[in-house]
Amino acid sequence: MSTQTDSITPEIVEQHGLSPEEYKRVLNALGREPNLVELGIFSVMWSEHCSYKSSRLHLKKLPTEAPWVICGPGENAGVIDIGDNQAAIFKMESHNHPSYIAPYQGAATGVGGILRDVFTMGARPVANANALRFGRPEHPKMKHLVKGVVAGIGGYGNCVGVPTVAGETNFHPAYDGNILVNAMTVGVANADRIFYSAATGLGNPIVYVGSKTGRDGIHGATMASADFEEDAEAKRPTVQVGDPFTEKLLIEACLELMATDAIVAIQDMGAAGLTSSSVEMATNGKAGIRLDMNKVPCREEGMTPYEMMLSESQERMLMVLKPGKEAMAEAIFRKWELDFAVIGEVTDTRHMVLEFDGEVVCDIPLGPLAADAPLYDRPYLTRQEYTEWAGIKPIEGALPECTDPGADLLTMMASPALASRRWISEQYDSQVGADTLQTGGDAGVVRVHGTKKALAITTDCTPRYVHADPYEGGKQAIAEAYRNLCAVGARPLAVTNCLNFANPQRPEIMAQLVHALDGMGDACRALDFPIVSGNVSLYNESKATGGGSAILPTPAIGGVGIVEDYDRLASIGFKNEGDAIYLVAPEFWARPDPTRSHLGKSLWLDIVHGRDEGRAPPVDLAAERGAGQIVRKLIAEGIVNAVHDISDGGLAVALAEMAMAGGLGAEVSRNEAYSAAQWWFGEDQARYVITVADVEAFNAIAAEGPESEEAAEVGFLRMGTVGGTRLLGVEIEALRDAHHRFFREWMES
């Protein structure tokens, strides 16, 4: 066997991100010393990004099944039944480290990678979404990062022809040295034409399609599994370079071939490129794989097997075809001006064997690479220990008074936390494909082409809650996604996630991950909202900012729901003068109990008074489920004109967003049992604002009584009327100007 290099030294092992103990496992697995190709393959397959070695023990606790789930975690993306022999296929993934190093290409290739995860399974992508976290706007690098990331997302998604319909963007100093770029794609396929990745059939040909392999992205998966040192810029060669026009051709070519009976298995080349795709296909099919590296299409001269296997060049796929289908498949890919090459075959050895220049340059048993990869039960703090470590306690002393709610609202709407993201969204094509029904509200909505159905899509997480209480914060992330889907009239079906955390070898960080997963799991079970796909991104921290700065724990949630008839779609804008405004909230809100209104970790306390204090708001899952049931029923019955969930900033912010969206003000009052701060800016959960034109019809439905025990937990409180040009004494145009000021002034400065 050729070694391709000198003997492996401890320094080379360390450079590949393997610990001494892990290298001993490599030696035991092989029964000999690896060569450089084999070491590189173990390195990427055992990285956090590919093996989930610190998280998969806890990921097993998540609920992943429901009658409508066709395929849960383990494949390229999750698949759910949406009726009429149709399926929605979706996933969210991170591209954090690459986007910090090279923001345009990092974000662009993040979009390209998640698109491939979806169309690999037979779906035509119909919508993109994203969840972005940046550091302080005044940080000297942050404007450059924001501009680059937004341009990359728009540049790739717009060119490939998939609308971006939903997303969220946050700013916090914890992301100064490690931004987060999480991309999500949703596609639609025939439920009886789903494609999987299991390579089967002894002797079946393995084919490579798409772009040629280059030297970009080598060790990208390993780089994504380590924190940033001061030399982050030196990692630029590990960032991939994308071409959305080639991706568009690849989508069409793959879907055309999928309409035939030629494909046995298919896998995109994402993180770890040809290595992960071939290992996963062979492992899932309980087979072996042999590749002739001389046949891999390369765009650079003199590429070695090491470089070919670890390259993360974009727009590439690996397939197993039925024998005799090669010529037909090649004709399709040549027509679309894409590379096509038969590079190997399926074997029964359960080994990965690579040949180059007539020599075997790699022979690795597949078990240790995948199923038997390292699995760590890392130490973590209990919830009580974590609370003590983080110094989280109730707000001390008297709460500040809110003497002018309108002035406070203006201050908040102008802050980076709540300012309009229009500058961002306008750079994304949200209408390409002509099926987009709604953007900019609680959820993006796209029509299922040729039907009356629509898919609702949202991305959600409140990292400041997760940091204060990982368990409640994990619950809240799921609950808010559930609320946003219900608010447009969709029945929530399933979740994808992107779990962004710092160094899991620190017990306090591992506690954030474990307890957030516990909260997410409990919320998903209570809401019948299973998790069908996802991604884990660890080591999100940077020494470059001085002192090992960790991000806030950010388990980003992507939620998908079904609207059965899009003529009954709800939106947030006030519609008519005279419409009655109701608060839908847990029943206790109808009673004067001021201890219930939650200002801990609220934006009002932080933005208006500079106090980041208190505990995260508790999440009543029965109330969340009941409120969602009620809101969906009212929308389906055509009773409500506008719906908006209450989240960041509380009731006043929700009302302001409804007023600005509709161009109408409102006369609203508060329950005097609550302080002005509690009433207008408390961030209690399980609440919506609705507007009603026909109060008698609304009262008739309310008089029917609750349909479930959970709905009995929820009450209605009439709090005002739509009309005029003011809200809380502030002109709507003044609110709108404050809302748009931040990005306008920041980007022009």
Sequence and secondary structure as in RCSB ss.txt:
>XXXX:A:sequence
MSTQTDSITPEIVEQHGLSPEEYKRVLNALGREPNLVELGIFSVMWSEHCSYKSSRLHLKKLPTEAPWVICGPGE
NAGVIDIGDNQAAIFKMESHNHPSYIAPYQGAATGVGGILRDVFTMGARPVANANALRFGRPEHPKMKHLVKGVV
AGIGGYGNCVGVPTVAGETNFHPAYDGNILVNAMTVGVANADRIFYSAATGLGNPIVYVGSKTGRDGIHGATMAS
ADFEEDAEAKRPTVQVGDPFTEKLLIEACLELMATDAIVAIQDMGAAGLTSSSVEMATNGKAGIRLDMNKVPCRE
EGMTPYEMMLSESQERMLMVLKPGKEAMAEAIFRKWELDFAVIGEVTDTRHMVLEFDGEVVCDIPLGPLAADAPL
YDRPYLTRQEYTEWAGIKPIEGALPECTDPGADLLTMMASPALASRRWISEQYDSQVGADTLQTGGDAGVVRVHG
TKKALAITTDCTPRYVHADPYEGGKQAIAEAYRNLCAVGARPLAVTNCLNFANPQRPEIMAQLVHALDGMGDACR
ALDFPIVSGNVSLYNESKATGGGSAILPTPAIGGVGIVEDYDRLASIGFKNEGDAIYLVAPEFWARPDPTRSHLG
KSLWLDIVHGRDEGRAPPVDLAAERGAGQIVRKLIAEGIVNAVHDISDGGLAVALAEMAMAGGLGAEVSRNEAYS
AAQWWFGEDQARYVITVADVEAFNAIAAEGPESEEAAEVGFLRMGTVGGTRLLGVEIEALRDAHHRFFREWMES
>XXXX:A:secstr
   SSS   HHHHHHTT  HHHHHHHHHHHTS   HHHHHHHHHHTSHHHH TTTHHHHTTS    TTEEE TTS
SSEEEEEETTEEEEEEEEE HHHHHHSHHHHHHHHHHHHHHHHHTTT EEEEEEEEEEE  TTSTTHHHHHHHHH
HHHHHHHHHHT  EEEEEEEE GGGTTS EEEEEEEEEEETT        STT EEEEEES B STTTTHHHHTT
S B TTGGGGGGGS    HHHHHHHHHHHHHHHTTT EEEEEE  TTHHHHHHHHHHHHTT EEEEEGGGS BSS
TT  HHHHHH   SSEEEEEE TT HHHHHHHHHHTT EEEEEEEEESSSEEEEEETTEEEEEEEHHHHTTTS  
       HHHHHHHHT     S     S HHHHHHHHHTSTTTS  HHHHTTS S TTS EEE SSSSEEEE TT
SS EEEEEEE  HHHHHH HHHHHHHHHHHHHHHHHHTT EEEEEEEEEE S TTSHHHHHHHHHHHHHHHHHHH
HHT  EEEEEEE   EESTTSS EE   EEEEEEEEEES GGG   SS  STT EEEEEEEGGGGS  GGGS  T
T HIIIIIT    S      HHHHHHHHHHHHHHHHTT EEEEEE  TTHHHHHHHHHHHHHT  EEE   TTS 
HHHHHH   SS EEEEES HHHHHHHHHT  SSTTGGGEEEEEEEEE SSEETTEEHHHHHHHHHHHHHHHHH 
